[in-house]
């Protein structure tokens, strides 16, 4: 739905001076020499319909500049910004107003509510700009307030609400116009930690219901990891890395990103799917116990999985079980299968199951929703992942 191509923004320069400076070999130096400031340079990205796309970085990294170029609150100095294939940078003012009015909602960091209007009037303001009748806009605004947990608060004024509630009003105002695109510029950064988490929960709930294309700016990696489908990390106006949160934590692009992820609790971010390995040994349920016991011995293993129909997990067998089955003259493994294993789903986070590792004859077992064996998470893989330093930092240490 949204695509940026080579977007740059030079503050404090005329359009001609900005283009000339950006065309030089060192754009940042050229813009500074001309008396300007390079807020973003050569930024490219693609945001899919329904995606929660997070832009993050330290103060001055260019993240808010990029967000505000999407609706041209910041005029790009160069590049293209496509919404549904239409270059917003090139459209005339009348069409830009129409795009903003029909396609884009925005939630600001400091609420930006009208103090002299009630909560309901604030939530209905975007609909008033659209020219909707009073009854209809109040009905829709009231429904939006209900969605964000402010039912019955419409007659209040902003000063009568807490900070978290005022931010909910700002979110309701954006939702009331039902825009396909929602831009959020550090909307929760002014809130205390508990209210901030509540707002994150609310946003994630609304996103699950609406699948709205959302661009969310933050400097908090934990927030980005929690809510984002993908994250774009910026530094000095440039894109450093784009990827899913797990990918950025596991494989940071450079030392800058490594510093960001250094304090992330990997146990609450990485999942079984990120660590899963193929099971070393599996048996069919119709196999002979004697041959199964020999395979365990050849692989120096104490237990293995028993499958039906190639993938469906029936349970596990141990060397002791197999030895007893051989002595009893059993012809297959059906009589010696046990449920002595711990199974998790692929999306289970490490922190929820790492205490189970090493407590059975097989590793922690990953099973899909249909009961099929996906693989295993060995104890060594868990320990290695939780104790390893980011790859970029390791490489830097080697080169040093």
C-alpha positions as CSV (number, residue, x, y, z in Angstrom):
1,X,0.0,0.0,0.0
2,X,2.8,2.5,0.8
3,X,6.2,2.6,-0.9
4,X,9.0,5.0,-0.5
5,X,11.6,5.3,-3.2
6,X,14.8,7.3,-2.5
7,X,13.1,9.8,-0.2
8,X,15.3,12.6,1.1
9,X,14.5,15.7,3.2
10,X,16.8,18.7,3.6
11,X,15.5,21.2,6.1
12,X,16.2,24.9,5.7
13,X,16.9,25.0,2.0
14,X,15.0,26.0,-1.1
15,X,13.9,23.1,-3.3
16,X,16.6,24.0,-5.9
17,X,19.3,24.3,-3.3
18,X,18.3,21.0,-1.7
19,X,18.3,19.1,-5.0
20,X,21.8,20.5,-5.8
21,X,23.2,19.5,-2.3
22,X,21.6,16.1,-2.4
23,X,23.2,15.4,-5.8
24,X,26.7,15.9,-4.3
25,X,29.1,13.1,-3.2
26,X,28.6,13.9,0.4
27,X,24.9,15.1,0.8
28,X,25.0,15.7,4.5
29,X,28.1,17.9,4.3
30,X,26.7,19.7,1.2
31,X,23.4,20.4,2.9
32,X,25.1,21.6,6.1
33,X,27.4,23.9,4.0
34,X,24.4,25.4,2.4
35,X,22.9,26.2,5.8
36,X,20.5,23.3,6.0
37,X,20.1,20.1,7.8
38,X,19.7,16.6,6.3
39,X,16.8,15.0,8.1
40,X,16.6,11.9,5.8
41,X,18.5,10.7,2.8
42,X,17.7,8.0,0.2
43,X,15.1,6.2,2.3
44,X,13.3,3.3,0.6
45,X,10.8,1.0,2.0
46,X,7.6,-1.0,1.2
47,X,4.7,-1.4,3.6
48,X,2.1,-4.0,2.8
49,X,-1.6,-3.6,3.2
50,X,-2.6,-4.4,6.8
51,X,1.0,-4.4,8.1
52,X,2.1,-2.8,11.4
53,X,5.4,-1.2,10.3
54,X,7.5,0.3,13.0
55,X,10.2,3.0,12.3
56,X,12.6,3.3,15.1
57,X,15.9,5.0,16.0
58,X,17.5,7.5,18.4
59,X,16.5,11.1,18.5
60,X,17.5,12.8,15.3
61,X,17.7,9.5,13.3
62,X,15.0,10.7,10.9
63,X,12.2,8.5,11.9
64,X,9.6,11.2,12.4
65,X,10.8,12.9,9.2
66,X,10.0,9.8,7.2
67,X,6.6,9.4,8.9
68,X,5.6,13.0,8.1
69,X,6.7,12.6,4.5
70,X,4.1,10.0,4.0
71,X,1.3,12.6,4.2
72,X,3.5,15.5,3.2
73,X,3.5,17.3,6.5
74,X,7.2,17.3,5.6
75,X,7.7,18.0,1.9
76,X,10.2,15.5,0.4
77,X,13.2,17.2,-1.2
78,X,13.6,14.3,-3.5
79,X,12.2,10.8,-4.2
80,X,8.8,9.2,-4.6
81,X,6.1,8.2,-2.1
82,X,3.5,5.9,-3.5
83,X,0.1,5.2,-1.9
84,X,-1.8,2.6,-3.8
85,X,0.6,3.3,-6.7
86,X,-0.1,7.0,-6.7
87,X,2.9,9.3,-6.2
88,X,1.8,11.6,-3.3
89,X,4.8,13.9,-3.9
90,X,3.6,14.8,-7.4
91,X,-0.1,15.4,-6.7
92,X,-1.5,18.9,-6.6
93,X,-2.7,20.4,-3.3
94,X,-6.4,19.6,-3.9
95,X,-5.7,16.0,-4.4
96,X,-3.3,15.9,-1.4
97,X,-6.1,17.2,0.8
98,X,-8.4,14.5,-0.5
99,X,-5.8,11.8,0.1
100,X,-5.2,13.0,3.7
101,X,-9.0,13.3,4.3
102,X,-10.0,9.9,2.9
103,X,-6.9,7.6,3.4
104,X,-4.8,8.8,6.3
105,X,-5.3,9.2,10.0
106,X,-2.7,10.4,12.4
107,X,-2.1,10.1,16.1
108,X,0.5,12.5,17.6
109,X,2.7,12.2,20.7
110,X,1.1,15.0,22.7
111,X,-2.5,14.2,22.0
112,X,-3.3,17.5,20.1
113,X,-6.8,17.7,21.5
114,X,-8.9,20.9,21.5
115,X,-9.2,21.9,25.2
116,X,-12.5,23.8,24.6
117,X,-14.2,20.8,22.9
118,X,-15.7,17.8,24.7
119,X,-14.2,14.4,24.2
120,X,-17.0,13.5,21.8
121,X,-16.4,16.7,19.8
122,X,-12.7,16.0,19.7
123,X,-13.3,12.4,18.5
124,X,-15.7,13.7,15.8
125,X,-13.4,16.5,14.5
126,X,-12.1,14.6,11.5
127,X,-15.6,13.7,10.5
128,X,-16.6,17.4,10.8
129,X,-13.8,18.3,8.4
130,X,-15.2,15.8,6.0
131,X,-18.5,17.6,6.2
132,X,-20.6,14.8,7.7
133,X,-23.9,15.7,9.4
134,X,-23.7,16.3,13.2
135,X,-25.8,13.3,14.1
136,X,-23.8,10.9,12.0
137,X,-20.4,12.2,13.1
138,X,-21.3,12.0,16.7
139,X,-22.7,8.5,16.3
140,X,-19.4,7.3,14.7
141,X,-17.3,9.2,17.2
142,X,-19.2,7.6,20.0
143,X,-18.6,4.1,18.5
144,X,-14.9,4.9,18.2
145,X,-14.8,6.0,21.9
146,X,-16.4,2.7,22.9
147,X,-13.7,0.8,21.0
148,X,-10.9,2.5,22.9
149,X,-12.5,2.0,26.3
150,X,-14.0,5.5,26.8
151,X,-17.7,4.7,26.7
152,X,-19.7,7.3,28.7
153,X,-16.8,9.8,28.6
154,X,-18.0,11.8,25.6
155,X,-19.2,14.8,27.7
156,X,-16.0,15.2,29.5
157,X,-13.3,17.7,28.6
158,X,-9.6,16.8,27.9
159,X,-8.4,18.4,31.2
160,X,-10.7,16.0,33.1
161,X,-8.9,12.9,31.7
162,X,-5.7,11.3,32.5
163,X,-2.8,11.2,30.0
164,X,-3.7,7.7,28.9
165,X,-7.3,8.6,28.4
166,X,-6.4,11.7,26.4
167,X,-4.3,9.5,24.1
168,X,-7.2,7.2,23.7
169,X,-9.3,10.2,22.6
170,X,-6.6,10.9,20.0
171,X,-6.7,7.3,18.8
172,X,-10.6,7.4,18.7
173,X,-10.4,10.5,16.6
174,X,-8.3,8.7,14.0
175,X,-10.4,5.6,14.1
176,X,-13.7,7.5,13.7
177,X,-12.9,8.4,10.1
178,X,-11.9,4.7,9.5
179,X,-8.8,5.5,7.4
180,X,-7.0,2.7,5.6
181,X,-3.7,4.1,6.8
182,X,-2.8,5.2,10.3
183,X,0.3,7.2,11.1
184,X,1.4,7.2,14.8
185,X,4.3,9.5,15.8
186,X,5.6,8.2,19.2
187,X,2.1,8.2,20.5
188,X,2.8,6.4,23.8
189,X,6.2,7.9,24.7
190,X,4.7,10.5,27.1
191,X,2.8,7.9,29.1
192,X,4.0,6.0,32.2
193,X,5.1,2.4,31.7
194,X,1.8,0.7,32.9
195,X,-0.5,3.0,30.9
196,X,1.9,2.6,27.9
197,X,1.6,-1.1,28.0
198,X,-2.2,-0.9,28.2
199,X,-2.2,1.3,25.1
200,X,0.1,-1.2,23.3
201,X,-2.4,-3.9,24.2
202,X,-5.3,-1.8,22.9
203,X,-3.5,-1.0,19.7
204,X,-2.6,-4.7,19.1
205,X,-6.3,-5.6,19.8
206,X,-7.5,-3.0,17.3
207,X,-4.9,-4.1,14.7
208,X,-6.0,-7.7,15.0
209,X,-9.6,-6.7,14.4
210,X,-9.0,-4.1,11.6
211,X,-5.7,-5.1,9.9
212,X,-5.2,-1.4,9.2
213,X,-2.0,-0.4,7.5
214,X,-0.1,1.3,10.3
215,X,3.2,3.2,10.5
216,X,4.3,3.5,14.1
217,X,7.4,5.6,15.1
218,X,9.2,4.8,18.4
219,X,12.6,5.0,20.0
220,X,11.8,2.0,22.2
221,X,12.9,-1.3,20.8
222,X,10.9,-3.4,23.3
223,X,7.8,-1.5,22.1
224,X,8.8,-2.0,18.5
225,X,9.4,-5.7,19.1
226,X,6.0,-6.1,20.8
227,X,3.7,-4.5,18.3
228,X,5.5,-4.5,14.9
229,X,5.3,-6.9,12.1
230,X,8.5,-5.5,10.7
231,X,10.9,-2.8,12.0
232,X,12.9,-0.2,10.0
233,X,15.9,0.9,12.0
234,X,17.3,4.4,11.1
235,X,20.4,6.3,11.9
236,X,21.5,9.7,10.8
237,X,18.7,9.9,8.3
238,X,19.4,6.6,6.6
239,X,17.9,3.1,6.8
240,X,20.3,0.7,8.6
241,X,18.1,-2.4,8.6
242,X,14.6,-3.6,7.8
243,X,13.2,-6.9,9.0
244,X,11.1,-8.8,11.5
245,X,11.9,-8.1,15.1
246,X,13.3,-11.6,15.6
247,X,15.6,-11.2,12.6
248,X,16.9,-7.9,13.9
249,X,17.6,-9.3,17.3
250,X,19.2,-12.5,16.0
251,X,21.2,-10.9,13.1
252,X,21.8,-7.2,13.7
253,X,23.2,-5.5,10.6
254,X,25.9,-3.5,12.4
255,X,27.2,-2.3,15.8
256,X,24.5,0.4,15.9
257,X,21.7,-2.1,15.7
258,X,23.6,-4.4,18.1
259,X,23.6,-1.7,20.7
260,X,19.8,-1.4,20.3
261,X,19.2,-5.1,20.8
262,X,21.8,-5.6,23.5
263,X,19.3,-5.2,26.3
264,X,16.4,-7.1,24.7
265,X,15.2,-10.1,26.6
266,X,15.7,-12.7,23.9
267,X,13.7,-15.2,26.0
268,X,10.6,-13.1,25.5
269,X,11.2,-12.4,21.8
270,X,12.5,-15.5,20.1
271,X,10.2,-18.5,19.6
272,X,10.4,-22.2,19.2
273,X,10.2,-21.7,15.4
274,X,13.4,-19.6,15.5
275,X,15.4,-22.4,17.2
276,X,13.7,-25.5,15.9
277,X,16.0,-28.3,14.5
278,X,15.0,-31.6,12.8
279,X,14.6,-34.5,15.1
280,X,17.7,-36.7,15.1
281,X,15.9,-40.0,15.2
282,X,12.3,-40.9,14.4
283,X,10.7,-44.4,14.2
284,X,7.6,-45.6,12.4
285,X,5.1,-47.3,14.8
286,X,5.3,-50.5,12.8
287,X,9.1,-50.9,13.2
288,X,10.7,-53.8,15.0
289,X,11.8,-53.0,18.6
290,X,15.1,-54.8,18.1
291,X,16.1,-52.7,15.1
292,X,14.9,-49.5,16.8
293,X,17.1,-50.3,19.8
294,X,20.1,-50.8,17.6
295,X,19.5,-47.4,16.0
296,X,19.4,-45.8,19.3
297,X,22.7,-47.4,20.2
298,X,24.3,-46.4,17.0
299,X,23.4,-42.8,17.6
300,X,24.2,-42.9,21.3
301,X,20.7,-41.8,22.2
302,X,18.4,-42.8,25.0
303,X,15.1,-42.1,23.3
304,X,13.4,-41.1,20.0
305,X,10.0,-40.2,18.5
306,X,7.4,-42.6,17.2
307,X,5.4,-41.3,14.2
308,X,2.3,-42.4,12.3
309,X,1.8,-41.5,8.7
310,X,5.3,-39.9,8.3
311,X,4.6,-36.9,10.6
312,X,1.9,-37.4,13.2
313,X,3.5,-37.7,16.6
314,X,2.3,-40.7,18.7
315,X,4.9,-40.3,21.5
316,X,8.4,-41.4,22.4
317,X,10.2,-44.7,23.1
318,X,13.2,-45.1,25.4
319,X,16.0,-47.6,25.3
320,X,14.5,-49.3,28.4
321,X,11.1,-49.5,26.8
322,X,12.6,-51.0,23.7
323,X,14.7,-53.5,25.7
324,X,11.6,-54.7,27.5
325,X,9.6,-54.9,24.2
326,X,12.3,-57.1,22.7
327,X,12.2,-59.4,25.7
328,X,8.4,-59.7,25.4
329,X,8.7,-60.5,21.7
330,X,6.7,-57.5,20.5
331,X,6.6,-57.1,16.7
332,X,6.1,-53.3,16.6
333,X,6.5,-50.2,18.8
334,X,2.8,-49.6,19.6
335,X,3.0,-51.2,23.0
336,X,6.0,-49.3,24.3
337,X,5.2,-45.7,23.3
338,X,5.0,-43.2,26.2
339,X,4.0,-39.6,26.5
340,X,7.2,-38.7,28.4
341,X,7.9,-35.5,26.4
342,X,7.1,-31.8,26.6
343,X,5.4,-30.4,23.5
344,X,5.2,-26.7,22.5
345,X,3.7,-24.9,19.5
346,X,6.0,-23.1,17.0
347,X,5.0,-19.7,18.2
348,X,5.8,-20.4,21.9
349,X,8.4,-17.9,23.2
350,X,11.6,-19.4,24.7
351,X,10.9,-18.0,28.1
352,X,7.8,-20.1,28.4
353,X,9.5,-23.5,27.9
354,X,13.2,-23.2,28.5
355,X,12.8,-24.6,32.0
356,X,11.6,-27.9,30.4
357,X,14.8,-28.5,28.5
358,X,17.0,-31.4,29.6
359,X,14.2,-33.0,31.7
360,X,13.4,-35.9,29.4
361,X,15.1,-38.3,27.0
362,X,14.2,-36.2,24.0
363,X,14.6,-32.4,23.5
364,X,11.7,-30.0,23.9
365,X,9.3,-31.1,21.1
366,X,7.7,-28.7,18.6
367,X,4.3,-29.8,17.4
368,X,1.9,-28.0,15.1
369,X,-1.8,-27.6,15.5
370,X,-2.5,-30.9,13.8
371,X,-0.3,-32.9,16.1
372,X,2.5,-33.3,13.6
373,X,6.2,-33.2,14.7
374,X,7.8,-30.0,13.4
375,X,11.1,-30.6,15.1
376,X,12.9,-30.1,18.4
377,X,14.6,-27.4,20.4
378,X,17.8,-28.8,22.0
379,X,18.9,-27.5,25.3
380,X,22.2,-26.4,23.8
381,X,20.4,-24.3,21.2
382,X,18.5,-22.4,24.0
383,X,21.6,-21.8,26.1
384,X,23.6,-20.7,23.0
385,X,20.9,-18.3,21.9
386,X,20.4,-16.7,25.3
387,X,24.1,-16.3,26.0
388,X,25.5,-15.3,22.6
389,X,26.5,-11.8,21.8
390,X,25.0,-10.3,18.6
391,X,26.7,-11.5,15.5
392,X,27.9,-8.0,14.4
393,X,29.6,-7.5,17.8
394,X,31.3,-10.9,17.5
395,X,32.6,-10.0,14.0
396,X,33.8,-6.6,15.2
397,X,35.7,-8.3,18.1
398,X,37.3,-10.8,15.7
399,X,38.5,-8.0,13.3
400,X,39.8,-6.0,16.2
